[in-house]
Amino acid sequence: MMKSYQNGIKLLAILFLFITGCNTAQRVDTKQISLTTVLGSGLNDISQIYVRYGDGKELIIVENECLQKITNVLKGMQVIHVESMPDSVGQLYTLKIKDGSKIIEYSSSLFLNGKQYKVVNDVAKIELDQYLIKIGRAVIPDLLPGIEIK
């Protein structure tokens, strides 16, 4: 009887360690940082944005109106550093932004400069995601066929 009691205690201890050790909640720094700070650029001299979508299709954006809209959304984003990966898997696109003589890289997964980030206000990220898919589909009709846009 004593042995089964000890085995039960061991089982409960293992279960407790498993449950607490596998917590999927993200630990985050609550300090908000502007995305431009993370990117290391004020995004003030954008002349071209190269987009590579998650399905491998590519687009080069040079129209001033499109560049300005994308730049304004990026400039308005506030992010926080997260230690663990977000709930989503994969990415919709990556951007290579020509800012003067520099090339700035932005990924929709928000893995930037070797760190993972989360946008504080998801509305801005959703707006950017939707806009990039919309302008992409204007040129590439079969772009990301499983993704709905509003």
N, CA, C and O of each residue as an XYZ file, in Angstrom:
600
protein
N       0.828     -1.196      0.000
C       0.000      0.000      0.000
C       0.867      1.252      0.000
O       0.566      2.220     -0.699
N       1.938      1.235      0.778
C       2.821      2.386      0.858
C       3.468      2.663     -0.503
O       3.639      3.816     -0.898
N       3.824      1.584     -1.213
C       4.466      1.741     -2.517
C       3.505      2.388     -3.524
O       3.931      3.246     -4.297
N       2.236      2.004     -3.536
C       1.286      2.598     -4.472
C       1.013      4.053     -4.106
O       0.773      4.879     -4.987
N       1.047      4.369     -2.819
C       0.889      5.762     -2.373
C       2.062      6.602     -2.886
O       1.858      7.714     -3.373
N       3.276      6.084     -2.783
C       4.465      6.795     -3.260
C       4.426      6.958     -4.781
O       4.803      8.006     -5.304
N       3.980      5.940     -5.474
C       3.860      6.034     -6.934
C       2.826      7.091     -7.327
O       3.010      7.815     -8.306
N       1.745      7.173     -6.563
C       0.723      8.190     -6.823
C       1.270      9.595     -6.627
O       0.978     10.494     -7.416
N       2.069      9.788     -5.570
C       2.688     11.099     -5.304
C       3.649     11.448     -6.448
O       3.665     12.580     -6.932
N       4.442     10.472     -6.871
C       5.380     10.706     -7.966
C       4.627     11.081     -9.240
O       5.026     11.995     -9.961
N       3.547     10.377     -9.505
C       2.752     10.662    -10.697
C       2.173     12.073    -10.647
O       2.194     12.788    -11.649
N       1.660     12.476     -9.491
C       1.123     13.837     -9.338
C       2.223     14.877     -9.517
O       1.997     15.912    -10.144
N       3.414     14.615     -8.971
C       4.530     15.548     -9.108
C       4.929     15.696    -10.569
O       5.176     16.807    -11.038
N       4.993     14.578    -11.291
C       5.345     14.627    -12.709
C       4.274     15.383    -13.492
O       4.598     16.203    -14.351
N       3.014     15.116    -13.204
C       1.913     15.802    -13.869
C       1.979     17.302    -13.609
O       1.796     18.101    -14.528
N       2.239     17.688    -12.365
C       2.349     19.109    -12.008
C       3.493     19.769    -12.783
O       3.325     20.858    -13.333
N       4.655     19.109    -12.826
C       5.795     19.668    -13.556
C       5.502     19.776    -15.045
O       5.884     20.755    -15.687
N       4.833     18.785    -15.588
C       4.482     18.807    -17.004
C       3.555     19.972    -17.321
O       3.773     20.704    -18.287
N       2.531     20.137    -16.514
C       1.546     21.197    -16.757
C       2.183     22.573    -16.611
O       1.987     23.435    -17.468
N       2.934     22.791    -15.555
C       3.527     24.114    -15.349
C       4.679     24.383    -16.282
O       4.933     25.537    -16.628
N       5.386     23.350    -16.701
C       6.516     23.521    -17.608
C       6.101     23.711    -19.040
O       6.893     24.202    -19.845
N       4.902     23.345    -19.382
C       4.434     23.442    -20.773
C       3.447     24.575    -20.960
O       2.626     24.529    -21.876
N       3.505     25.558    -20.139
C       2.615     26.707    -20.268
C       2.919     27.418    -21.577
O       4.064     27.804    -21.814
N       1.914     27.598    -22.436
C       2.138     28.208    -23.742
C       1.939     29.717    -23.731
O       2.075     30.358    -24.773
N       1.624     30.291    -22.595
C       1.431     31.743    -22.544
C       2.751     32.437    -22.853
O       3.809     31.999    -22.401
N       2.687     33.517    -23.621
C       3.877     34.264    -23.979
C       4.275     35.188    -22.834
O       3.446     35.891    -22.256
N       5.576     35.164    -22.525
C       6.084     36.151    -21.592
C       6.510     37.345    -22.433
O       7.199     37.186    -23.440
N       6.106     38.525    -22.025
C       6.391     39.696    -22.842
C       6.988     40.798    -21.986
O       6.738     40.900    -20.785
N       7.792     41.621    -22.659
C       8.233     42.861    -22.049
C       7.115     43.853    -22.313
O       6.632     43.953    -23.441
N       6.702     44.579    -21.305
C       5.580     45.491    -21.499
C       6.010     46.824    -22.099
O       5.166     47.676    -22.377
N       7.294     47.013    -22.298
C       7.773     48.258    -22.877
C       7.472     48.288    -24.371
O       7.958     47.451    -25.132
N       6.675     49.251    -24.775
C       6.334     49.404    -26.190
C       7.478     50.112    -26.908
O       8.067     51.061    -26.391
N       7.775     49.631    -28.100
C       8.844     50.196    -28.915
C       8.246     50.500    -30.283
O       7.436     49.724    -30.790
N       8.628     51.605    -30.878
C       8.139     51.869    -32.232
C       8.813     50.891    -33.190
O       9.978     50.535    -33.012
N       8.077     50.468    -34.192
C       8.625     49.541    -35.173
C       9.833     50.153    -35.871
O      10.782     49.441    -36.197
N       9.809     51.458    -36.103
C      10.943     52.111    -36.763
C      12.216     51.983    -35.934
O      13.309     51.889    -36.493
N      12.089     51.978    -34.615
C      13.252     51.776    -33.750
C      13.803     50.364    -33.931
O      15.014     50.174    -34.043
N      12.915     49.385    -33.959
C      13.332     47.991    -34.153
C      14.000     47.825    -35.513
O      15.014     47.137    -35.627
N      13.440     48.449    -36.540
C      13.987     48.340    -37.886
C      15.262     49.162    -38.068
O      16.022     48.935    -39.009
N      15.493     50.116    -37.169
C      16.685     50.956    -37.262
C      16.611     51.971    -38.380
O      17.629     52.339    -38.966
N      15.399     52.427    -38.678
C      15.204     53.393    -39.753
C      13.929     54.191    -39.506
O      12.937     53.663    -39.003
N      13.971     55.455    -39.863
C      12.777     56.291    -39.776
C      11.844     56.109    -40.957
O      10.752     56.677    -40.981
N      12.266     55.319    -41.938
C      11.479     55.061    -43.150
C      11.072     56.367    -43.837
O       9.915     56.545    -44.217
N      12.026     57.263    -43.987
C      11.724     58.586    -44.534
C      12.090     58.766    -46.001
O      11.732     59.781    -46.599
N      12.793     57.809    -46.593
C      13.241     57.960    -47.983
C      12.973     56.677    -48.764
O      13.868     56.130    -49.408
N      11.723     56.203    -48.699
C      11.347     54.941    -49.331
C      11.125     55.154    -50.829
O      10.331     56.001    -51.236
N      11.838     54.372    -51.640
C      11.681     54.483    -53.091
C      11.150     53.202    -53.726
O      10.684     53.213    -54.865
N      11.223     52.094    -52.980
C      10.777     50.820    -53.539
C      10.574     49.822    -52.405
O      11.293     49.831    -51.406
N       9.573     48.959    -52.586
C       9.355     47.860    -51.645
C       9.197     46.585    -52.464
O       8.331     46.477    -53.332
N      10.061     45.627    -52.159
C       9.996     44.306    -52.780
C       9.214     43.411    -51.826
O       9.546     43.315    -50.645
N       8.172     42.754    -52.341
C       7.328     41.873    -51.523
C       7.509     40.444    -52.025
O       7.377     40.170    -53.218
N       7.808     39.549    -51.107
C       7.804     38.116    -51.421
C       6.725     37.500    -50.541
O       6.843     37.458    -49.317
N       5.673     37.026    -51.193
C       4.532     36.452    -50.487
C       4.844     35.026    -50.033
O       5.757     34.381    -50.548
N       4.082     34.557    -49.076
C       4.279     33.234    -48.500
C       4.160     32.103    -49.496
O       4.695     31.020    -49.257
N       3.472     32.321    -50.614
C       3.345     31.272    -51.626
C       4.441     31.366    -52.689
O       4.404     30.647    -53.687
N       5.421     32.257    -52.471
C       6.559     32.373    -53.385
C       6.418     33.426    -54.462
O       7.394     33.735    -55.147
N       5.242     33.983    -54.631
C       5.039     35.008    -55.656
C       5.665     36.322    -55.184
O       5.789     36.572    -53.986
N       6.053     37.151    -56.149
C       6.787     38.376    -55.833
C       6.156     39.596    -56.495
O       5.491     39.492    -57.526
N       6.380     40.757    -55.877
C       5.850     42.018    -56.388
C       6.827     43.125    -55.999
O       7.380     43.115    -54.900
N       7.033     44.069    -56.901
C       7.843     45.250    -56.595
C       6.910     46.454    -56.636
O       6.232     46.700    -57.633
N       6.889     47.190    -55.544
C       6.013     48.358    -55.429
C       6.861     49.613    -55.562
O       7.827     49.805    -54.823
N       6.488     50.474    -56.520
C       7.207     51.731    -56.725
C       6.260     52.933    -56.774
O       6.713     54.077    -56.761
N       4.950     52.681    -56.830
C       3.980     53.769    -56.897
C       3.984     54.548    -55.578
O       3.887     53.965    -54.498
N       4.095     55.859    -55.686
C       4.204     56.703    -54.491
C       3.036     56.539    -53.525
O       3.239     56.488    -52.312
N       1.825     56.457    -54.048
C       0.643     56.329    -53.187
C       0.718     55.041    -52.350
O       0.444     55.059    -51.150
N       1.088     53.936    -52.989
C       1.210     52.652    -52.274
C       2.352     52.700    -51.266
O       2.204     52.256    -50.128
N       3.481     53.236    -51.688
C       4.638     53.338    -50.782
C       4.289     54.163    -49.547
O       4.650     53.803    -48.426
N       3.583     55.271    -49.763
C       3.221     56.155    -48.651
C       2.268     55.464    -47.680
O       2.435     55.579    -46.466
N       1.279     54.751    -48.198
C       0.322     54.060    -47.333
C       1.026     53.002    -46.487
O       0.814     52.927    -45.276
N       1.862     52.183    -47.126
C       2.586     51.136    -46.396
C       3.506     51.759    -45.353
O       3.554     51.307    -44.209
N       4.231     52.791    -45.749
C       5.155     53.465    -44.838
C       4.427     54.057    -43.643
O       4.895     53.931    -42.511
N       3.288     54.702    -43.876
C       2.526     55.303    -42.773
C       2.058     54.252    -41.771
O       2.102     54.484    -40.562
N       1.611     53.098    -42.267
C       1.166     52.037    -41.358
C       2.355     51.520    -40.549
O       2.254     51.346    -39.335
N       3.479     51.275    -41.221
C       4.670     50.782    -40.516
C       5.145     51.793    -39.464
O       5.496     51.407    -38.349
N       5.156     53.068    -39.812
C       5.598     54.105    -38.879
C       4.693     54.192    -37.655
O       5.150     54.566    -36.575
N       3.422     53.851    -37.811
C       2.474     53.933    -36.707
C       2.472     52.713    -35.790
O       1.829     52.736    -34.740
N       3.169     51.665    -36.160
C       3.139     50.431    -35.361
C       4.007     50.538    -34.112
O       5.137     51.026    -34.145
N       3.440     50.068    -33.025
C       4.164     49.910    -31.762
C       4.239     48.411    -31.489
O       3.251     47.697    -31.659
N       5.399     47.937    -31.071
C       5.582     46.511    -30.822
C       6.140     46.278    -29.432
O       6.675     47.182    -28.791
N       5.997     45.030    -28.983
C       6.642     44.596    -27.752
C       7.424     43.331    -28.073
O       7.029     42.533    -28.923
N       8.534     43.166    -27.381
C       9.354     41.971    -27.570
C       8.694     40.810    -26.836
O       8.267     40.958    -25.691
N       8.610     39.659    -27.491
C       8.080     38.457    -26.852
C       9.171     37.393    -26.860
O       9.979     37.316    -27.785
N       9.177     36.582    -25.817
C      10.218     35.569    -25.695
C       9.878     34.283    -26.420
O      10.775     33.527    -26.792
N       8.596     34.024    -26.627
C       8.208     32.779    -27.283
C       7.516     33.099    -28.596
O       7.096     34.230    -28.840
N       7.409     32.100    -29.419
C       6.796     32.272    -30.726
C       5.291     32.535    -30.577
O       4.665     32.038    -29.640
N       4.715     33.311    -31.495
C       3.276     33.586    -31.436
C       2.468     32.354    -31.825
O       3.023     31.333    -32.231
N       1.161     32.466    -31.695
C       0.268     31.359    -32.015
C       0.219     31.045    -33.503
O      -0.043     29.903    -33.881
N       0.469     32.042    -34.359
C       0.378     31.815    -35.801
C       1.608     31.078    -36.319
O       2.672     31.096    -35.701
N       1.437     30.441    -37.451
C       2.520     29.691    -38.063
C       2.763     30.253    -39.451
O       1.813     30.574    -40.164
N       4.016     30.375    -39.839
C       4.349     30.858    -41.172
C       4.222     32.361    -41.277
O       4.053     33.063    -40.281
N       4.306     32.836    -42.502
C       4.176     34.264    -42.723
C       3.469     34.521    -44.038
O       3.539     33.721    -44.970
N       2.794     35.641    -44.094
C       2.110     36.024    -45.325
C       3.079     36.589    -46.346
O       2.925     36.366    -47.546
N       4.088     37.327    -45.866
C       5.004     38.005    -46.776
C       6.247     38.476    -46.029
O       6.277     38.535    -44.800
N       7.259     38.805    -46.803
C       8.413     39.536    -46.293
C       8.597     40.751    -47.203
O       8.323     40.700    -48.402
N       9.059     41.818    -46.612
C       9.308     43.048    -47.361
C      10.795     43.377    -47.319
O      11.453     43.222    -46.290
N      11.303     43.828    -48.444
C      12.631     44.444    -48.487
C      12.364     45.874    -48.920
O      11.970     46.136    -50.057
N      12.587     46.784    -47.999
C      12.232     48.184    -48.196
C      13.493     48.976    -48.514
O      14.434     48.994    -47.721
N      13.515     49.627    -49.669
C      14.661     50.457    -50.026
C      14.450     51.840    -49.429
O      13.597     52.604    -49.882
N      15.231     52.146    -48.417
C      15.147     53.417    -47.697
C      16.471     54.147    -47.904
O      17.453     53.893    -47.207
N      16.478     55.064    -48.881
C      17.734     55.712    -49.250
C      18.679     54.656    -49.804
O      18.351     53.965    -50.769
N      19.846     54.533    -49.197
C      20.815     53.536    -49.661
C      20.742     52.241    -48.844
O      21.484     51.296    -49.114
N      19.848     52.193    -47.844
C      19.721     51.008    -46.990
C      18.569     50.121    -47.456
O      17.590     50.591    -48.035
N      18.717     48.829    -47.188
C      17.625     47.876    -47.406
C      17.172     47.409    -46.022
O      17.953     46.839    -45.260
N      15.899     47.658    -45.711
C      15.304     47.291    -44.428
C      14.428     46.065    -44.670
O      13.661     46.030    -45.632
N      14.538     45.068    -43.807
C      13.713     43.866    -43.957
C      12.636     43.822    -42.878
O      12.896     44.057    -41.698
N      11.424     43.514    -43.319
C      10.268     43.386    -42.436
C       9.568     42.081    -42.793
O       9.350     41.789    -43.968
N       9.220     41.306    -41.786
C       8.518     40.044    -41.990
C       7.169     40.112    -41.300
O       7.066     40.610    -40.179
N       6.131     39.611    -41.965
C       4.798     39.623    -41.360
C       4.738     38.762    -40.100
O       3.824     38.913    -39.290
N       5.711     37.857    -39.930
C       5.754     37.044    -38.708
C       6.338     37.836    -37.548
O       6.310     37.376    -36.407
N       6.866     39.022    -37.830
C       7.472     39.926    -36.857
C       8.682     39.318    -36.153
O       8.941     39.606    -34.985
N       9.416     38.477    -36.873
C      10.712     38.021    -36.401
C      11.710     38.955    -37.060
O      12.063     38.783    -38.227
N      12.168     39.962    -36.289
C      12.987     41.038    -36.843
C      14.307     41.150    -36.092
O      14.340     41.136    -34.861
N      15.374     41.259    -36.835
C      16.706     41.403    -36.243
C      16.989     40.348    -35.178
O      17.579     40.649    -34.140
N      16.574     39.136    -35.433
C      16.863     38.026    -34.530
C      15.976     37.929    -33.305
O      16.233     37.100    -32.432
N      14.936     38.753    -33.213
C      14.027     38.727    -32.067
C      12.587     38.658    -32.556
O      12.263     39.101    -33.658
N      11.735     38.094    -31.715
C      10.309     37.988    -32.033
C       9.554     39.147    -31.393
O       9.795     39.485    -30.234
N       8.639     39.758    -32.148
C       7.844     40.878    -31.656
C       6.369     40.605    -31.878
O       5.981     39.733    -32.654
N       5.568     41.372    -31.177
C       4.119     41.341    -31.345
C       3.648     42.783    -31.448
O       4.084     43.641    -30.681
N       2.755     43.047    -32.397
C       2.215     44.394    -32.560
C       1.244     44.672    -31.417
O       0.402     43.833    -31.096
N       1.360     45.848    -30.805
C       0.497     46.224    -29.694
C      -0.944     46.381    -30.168
O      -1.867     45.888    -29.520
N      -1.140     47.060    -31.288
C      -2.474     47.273    -31.842
C      -2.592     46.434    -33.117
O      -2.102     46.830    -34.175
N      -3.242     45.280    -33.010
C      -3.334     44.371    -34.153
C      -4.042     44.990    -35.353
O      -3.873     44.502    -36.470
N      -4.818     46.034    -35.161
C      -5.548     46.659    -36.264
C      -4.571     47.149    -37.335
O      -4.833     46.990    -38.527
N      -3.457     47.739    -36.925
C      -2.474     48.238    -37.883
C      -1.863     47.093    -38.683
O      -1.703     47.213    -39.898
N      -1.525     46.003    -38.037
C      -0.928     44.856    -38.737
C      -1.937     44.221    -39.689
O      -1.599     43.874    -40.821
N      -3.157     44.073    -39.230
C      -4.205     43.502    -40.086
C      -4.427     44.396    -41.306
O      -4.582     43.902    -42.423
N      -4.440     45.716    -41.086
C      -4.605     46.663    -42.190
C      -3.479     46.501    -43.208
O      -3.731     46.477    -44.412
N      -2.245     46.390    -42.735
C      -1.110     46.222    -43.641
C      -1.195     44.890    -44.378
O      -0.996     44.839    -45.592
N      -1.485     43.824    -43.661
C      -1.607     42.504    -44.290
C      -2.663     42.524    -45.399
O      -2.411     42.067    -46.514
N      -3.838     43.055    -45.084
C      -4.941     43.108    -46.048
C      -4.565     43.962    -47.264
O      -4.842     43.588    -48.404
N      -3.938     45.096    -47.013
C      -3.570     46.000    -48.103
C      -2.552     45.347    -49.042
O      -2.687     45.437    -50.263
N      -1.544     44.696    -48.480
C      -0.521     44.059    -49.313
C      -1.098     42.900    -50.131
O      -0.682     42.678    -51.268
N      -2.033     42.177    -49.571
C      -2.687     41.109    -50.337
C      -3.553     41.715    -51.440
O      -3.556     41.230    -52.572
N      -4.281     42.773    -51.106
C      -5.159     43.425    -52.081
C      -4.370     43.962    -53.279
O      -4.746     43.706    -54.423
N      -3.296     44.694    -53.038
C      -2.540     45.242    -54.171
C      -1.796     44.134    -54.913
O      -1.566     44.240    -56.118
N      -1.423     43.080    -54.205
C      -0.789     41.942    -54.856
C      -1.745     41.232    -55.791
O      -1.374     40.860    -56.905
N      -2.979     41.041    -55.341
C      -3.979     40.355    -56.174
C      -4.401     41.177    -57.388
O      -4.892     40.626    -58.373
N      -4.213     42.481    -57.318
C      -4.520     43.312    -58.486
C      -3.588     42.966    -59.650
O      -3.953     43.141    -60.812
N      -2.401     42.482    -59.341
C      -1.410     42.121    -60.350
C      -1.306     40.606    -60.523
O      -1.076     40.108    -61.625
N      -1.479     39.886    -59.416
C      -1.346     38.418    -59.398
C      -2.663     37.848    -58.869
O      -2.786     37.627    -57.664
N      -3.647     37.605    -59.733
C      -4.986     37.203    -59.286
C      -5.033     35.940    -58.413
O      -5.895     35.836    -57.540
N      -4.133     34.991    -58.630
C      -4.171     33.748    -57.856
C      -3.264     33.796    -56.619
O      -2.873     32.749    -56.102
N      -2.935     34.976    -56.151
C      -2.066     35.160    -54.995
C      -2.741     34.680    -53.717
O      -3.880     35.058    -53.441
N      -2.063     33.860    -52.942
C      -2.539     33.373    -51.638
C      -4.036     33.020    -51.684
O      -4.835     33.656    -50.996
N      -4.417     32.032    -52.473
C      -5.837     31.744    -52.705
C      -6.644     31.390    -51.455
O      -7.859     31.588    -51.460
N      -6.045     30.889    -50.411
C      -6.792     30.511    -49.218
C      -7.016     31.636    -48.234
O      -7.655     31.436    -47.201
N      -6.500     32.820    -48.535
C      -6.598     33.954    -47.602
C      -7.707     34.895    -48.062
O      -7.715     35.349    -49.206
N      -8.645     35.181    -47.154
C      -9.723     36.131    -47.461
C      -9.301     37.544    -47.081
O      -8.615     37.752    -46.080
N      -9.718     38.506    -47.887
C      -9.496     39.913    -47.540
C     -10.832     40.625    -47.533
O     -11.791     40.214    -48.186
N     -10.862     41.702    -46.774
C     -12.096     42.490    -46.658
C     -12.025     43.700    -47.556
O     -12.967     44.491    -47.602
